[in-house]
Amino acid sequence: MGVRVRVKLRSLQTGREVITVALLNAGYETEKPECLLPVRLAEELEVWPKLPKGARVKNYETAGGPVKMYCIEDGVEVVVVAGDESSKCISNLVVSQIEKEVLLSDAAIEALNIIIDSPLKGLWRFRDSGRLHGSEKPEYW
């Protein structure tokens, strides 16, 4: 099934915000938190097609082979909200011209203090809480 959470994303360059759903992807391995955005969402945050100063092209290894994406270091604030609980982190913002769903990397999942309890059933919780939350429905951009 996959585990998806509701997120508020705020560009630290433009101040624009969007509420959407992100897939927790523990197989997306990074040293720093990363939030991968489809192009349409990057346009909503006004960081695409004109990338902010300091953005760089990076090569990423994917299941489909190597892909070039655009990385804005510490470019987005990610806030996960579930009922009256929330957690936030600053993350690299990565723009993908291929992906249609927001992805949170393993480092972002950890920075947000999220524990995946059941990937098949879509259950997760915040590290300091015993309250289980169900997965959100996918949102495609």
C-alpha positions in Angstrom: 0.0 0.0 0.0 2.7 2.5 1.0 2.4 5.1 3.8 1.4 8.6 2.9 1.1 11.7 5.2 -0.5 15.1 4.8 2.1 17.8 4.6 2.3 21.6 4.4 5.2 22.6 2.2 6.6 26.1 2.4 9.3 27.3 0.0 12.0 29.1 1.9 12.8 31.2 -1.2 9.3 32.4 -2.2 7.3 31.9 1.0 4.6 30.1 -1.0 2.8 27.2 0.7 0.9 24.1 -0.5 -0.9 21.4 1.4 -0.7 18.0 -0.2 0.1 14.4 0.4 3.7 12.8 0.5 4.8 9.2 0.2 7.2 8.1 2.9 10.0 6.4 0.9 12.5 4.7 3.1 14.2 3.4 0.0 15.0 7.0 -1.1 18.3 7.1 0.8 19.8 10.5 1.6 22.3 12.0 4.1 20.1 15.1 4.6 16.3 15.3 4.6 15.0 15.6 1.0 11.5 16.4 -0.3 11.1 15.5 -3.9 8.5 17.5 -5.8 6.9 17.0 -9.2 7.3 19.9 -11.6 3.6 21.0 -11.3 4.0 21.4 -7.5 7.3 23.2 -7.9 5.5 25.6 -10.2 2.9 26.2 -7.4 5.7 27.0 -5.0 7.2 29.3 -7.7 10.6 27.6 -7.8 10.1 26.2 -11.3 10.9 26.8 -14.2 13.1 29.7 -12.9 15.2 28.0 -10.2 16.4 30.1 -7.3 20.0 31.1 -7.1 22.2 28.3 -5.8 20.1 25.5 -7.2 22.2 22.7 -8.7 21.7 19.7 -11.0 22.3 16.4 -9.3 22.3 12.8 -10.6 20.1 10.4 -8.7 20.2 6.6 -9.0 16.6 5.3 -9.4 15.0 1.9 -10.1 14.7 3.0 -13.7 18.3 4.1 -14.0 20.1 7.4 -13.4 18.1 10.6 -13.5 19.0 14.3 -13.4 17.1 16.4 -10.9 17.3 19.9 -9.5 18.3 20.4 -5.8 17.7 23.6 -3.8 19.7 23.1 -0.5 17.5 23.7 2.6 14.8 25.0 0.2 11.6 23.8 1.9 10.0 23.6 5.3 8.0 20.3 5.6 5.2 20.1 8.3 3.4 16.8 8.8 0.0 17.2 10.5 -2.2 14.4 11.8 -5.1 15.5 14.0 -3.6 17.5 16.9 -0.1 16.2 16.4 2.5 17.6 14.1 6.2 17.7 13.3 8.4 19.8 11.0 11.9 19.9 9.5 13.9 21.9 6.9 14.6 19.8 3.9 16.4 20.0 0.6 13.9 20.6 -2.2 14.4 18.4 -5.2 12.4 19.0 -8.4 11.7 15.9 -10.6 10.5 16.1 -14.2 9.4 12.5 -14.0 7.8 11.8 -10.6 4.1 12.6 -10.1 4.0 12.3 -6.3 5.7 14.1 -3.5 8.4 11.8 -1.9 10.0 12.1 1.5 13.5 10.5 1.9 14.6 8.3 4.7 16.5 11.2 6.3 13.3 13.4 6.1 11.2 10.6 7.7 13.6 10.4 10.6 13.9 14.2 10.9 10.1 14.3 11.2 10.2 11.7 14.0 7.9 9.3 12.0 7.8 5.6 12.6 6.3 3.3 10.0 4.5 0.6 11.9 2.8 -1.3 9.1 3.7 -0.4 5.5 1.2 -2.9 4.1 -1.7 -1.5 6.2 -0.5 2.1 5.9 -0.1 2.7 9.6 2.4 5.2 11.1 3.0 7.3 14.2 5.2 10.0 15.6 8.1 8.6 17.6 7.0 10.2 20.8 3.3 9.1 20.5 1.5 5.8 20.7 -1.3 7.0 18.5 -1.4 5.2 15.1 -2.5 7.1 12.0 -3.7 5.7 8.7 -2.2 6.5 5.4 -3.7 9.3 3.3 -4.9 8.7 -0.3 -2.3 9.5 -3.0 -2.3 12.9 -4.5 -0.7 13.1 -8.0 0.6 16.3 -9.6 
